[in-house]
Amino acid sequence: MANKKGLRVCTTIVPPGIVNRLAAAEALFEARPGKCDLIVLPAEYVVDASAVLKAARKARVAVIVGDAEGVLGWAPGGSKVARLKSTVEMRVGAHRVAPIIDAEIFDPRVRAGVATLRPRVAVLVARRAGGARHWAGQQSLARLGVGSVRSVHANGGARDLLYRPNGEEPPLLVEQVAGITASCFAV
């Protein structure tokens, strides 16, 4: 469980060739790269997220995952799964996390709404990295005082950074688990 001082977030770059996404998520939860508190999977990771959420509960790791209908989240200590929106926070231990769903990163009203939440970190739950200049929206969030990371579907080579108000930071750890690139950040 996340402590009061810090939160360890693991973002993911998921290549399109992963066929058994449930098994990949289970392996990721079991490996828990960087002893992370929260694992973020991209938008539309699965059609129905119920089995992924069940696996996260079994592993006792917080998760944000995209399914065909949006984004869901669950954290240890929480009694139920929440359907998340870009202007609603999720709690992981004592920390506020603000999900941003895909292209909403480009909407200044959404970024302003996220900034009013004053989260420990915003997590961009994106569909694809190719051609989507998420970094521009993330830099705008940083200027509003909110650090952010992202999870995406990509063939690899996607830029994976923590955007903070005082600059960009690379991940503390990058690990391959079941074909997924997991990047771990301390926020």
Secondary structure, 3 states (H helix, E strand, C coil): CCCCCCCEEEEEEECCCCCCHHHHHHHHHHHCHHHCCEEECCCCCCCCCHHHHHHHHHHCCEEEEEECCEEEEECCCCCCCEEECCCCCEEECCEEEEEEEHHHHHCHHHHHHHHHHCCCEEEEEEEECCCCCHHHHHHHHHHCCCCEEEEEECCCCCCCCEEECCEEECCCEEEEECCEEEEEEEC
